[in-house]
Amino acid sequence: MKRAPSRARSPQAPESPAARRARARKIERALADAYPDAWCALRHESPWQLLVATILSAQCTDERVNMVTPALFARYPTPAALAAADPRELEALIHSTGFFRQKAKSLLGVAAATAKDFGGKLPRDLETLVTLPGIGRKTANVVLGTAYGVPAIVVDTHVRRLANRLGLTSEEDPTKIEMDLRDLLPSASWTHFTHRLIHHGRRVCHARKPRCDECPLAPWCPRIGVDDHAKSLT
C-alpha cells in the first residue's frame, strides 16, 4: 500500500535567530495560558527534601516518589541523619523507586557532603551544587529553580523531546539544549517554562502518540519528527 505523504511540517527556509526567539516567546505564552498553575510534582518542604526526591525520581514516577518520601523524611529528617543511615535500611525504604542500591549510594554520598561541607544546607549556586556527589546540572537546576527561586532550565526527558519537536533546538546533549533555551527566553520565565513544558509533555505531547489535534502549541510547532516516528511504529 502506498503511504500517504507525511504531514509533518518543516520551515521552508532556515529560521533566523530573531524569528526563533519570537516563536519561543509565543510558545511560552501559550504554555502559560494552558497551564498557569503547573509546578513541580515532587512534594517537598525544603530544598534538601526536593534534592532527595529528585534523586529518587530517576526512572520512577513522581507519584511513586511521593509515596516513599514521607516515611523517608520522617526517619532521616536532616542530611546528617541520612548520612548516618544504615545502607540496608535506606535501601528498604526506597526499594519501590527502582535502582535502589545506586540511589541509596547517591543519597548517602550527597548527605555526607552536605552535612560536612555545607553545615547541612544546600548551596544556592550551580557551580557549587554540581560538586556534590552524584549531582548533575539537571538535579542542581531543579533545586535552584524550584526551591531557591533562581532562574533555571531543567532538561529532563520531556524537555529534551519537546524542545527538539518544537524546533527550539537541534541538540541532543542536555547542557547544549539548556543553553539554547536560555538564549531564546528571558531568565524570569525559565523555571515556569520548564515546569509547564514538562506538564505539557505528560498530558498532550506524548513520545509515541502526541495529541497534536488538542495541542495549544500547534500554531507554532513544526512537529519535527512526529510523523517519522509514527511511521516507525507501523
Long-range contacts (C-beta under 8 A, 24 or more apart in sequence): 3-231, 6-227, 6-228, 6-231, 7-223, 7-227, 8-222, 8-223, 8-224, 8-225, 8-226, 8-227, 8-228, 9-222, 9-223, 10-222, 10-224, 11-167, 11-222, 15-167, 20-167, 20-168, 20-184, 21-183, 21-184, 23-167, 23-220, 24-168, 24-181, 24-184, 24-185, 25-184, 25-185, 26-219, 26-220, 27-166, 27-168, 27-217, 27-220, 27-221, 28-185, 28-189, 28-193, 30-216, 30-217, 30-219, 30-220, 31-193, 31-196, 31-197, 31-200, 31-216, 31-217, 32-192, 32-196, 33-216, 34-196, 34-200, 34-216, 35-196, 35-199, 35-200, 38-192, 38-195, 38-196, 38-198, 38-199, 39-146, 39-195, 40-142, 40-146, 40-195, 41-66, 42-66, 42-69, 43-69, 44-69, 44-147, 45-73, 46-147, 47-121, 47-122, 47-143, 47-147, 47-148, 48-78, 48-79, 48-114, 48-120, 48-121, 48-122, 49-73, 50-142, 50-143, 50-146, 50-147, 51-110, 51-122, 51-135, 51-139, 51-142, 51-143, 52-82, 52-107, 54-139, 54-142, 54-143, 55-103, 55-106, 55-107, 55-110, 55-134, 55-139, 56-94, 56-97, 56-103, 56-107, 57-97, 58-99, 58-103, 59-98, 59-99, 60-97, 60-98, 64-96, 64-97, 65-97, 67-96, 68-93, 68-94, 68-96, 68-97, 76-111, 78-115, 78-120, 79-110, 79-111, 79-112, 79-114, 79-115, 79-120, 80-111, 80-115, 80-120, 82-107, 82-108, 82-111, 83-108, 83-111, 83-112, 83-114, 83-115, 83-116, 85-111, 105-134, 106-133, 106-134, 109-133, 109-134, 110-134, 110-135, 122-147, 124-148, 124-150, 125-150, 126-152, 137-174, 137-175, 137-178, 138-174, 141-178, 141-194, 145-190, 145-191, 145-194, 146-191, 146-195, 149-191, 151-187, 151-188, 151-190, 151-191, 152-190, 152-191, 152-194, 153-178, 153-181, 153-182, 153-190, 153-191, 153-193, 153-194, 154-194, 154-198, 155-181, 156-198, 158-197, 158-198, 158-200, 158-201, 158-202, 158-205, 159-194, 159-197, 159-198, 159-201, 161-201, 161-205, 161-207, 162-197, 162-200, 162-201, 162-205, 163-197, 164-224, 164-225, 165-205, 165-210, 165-221, 165-223, 165-224, 165-225, 165-226, 166-217, 166-220, 166-221, 166-222, 166-224, 167-221, 167-222, 167-224, 208-233
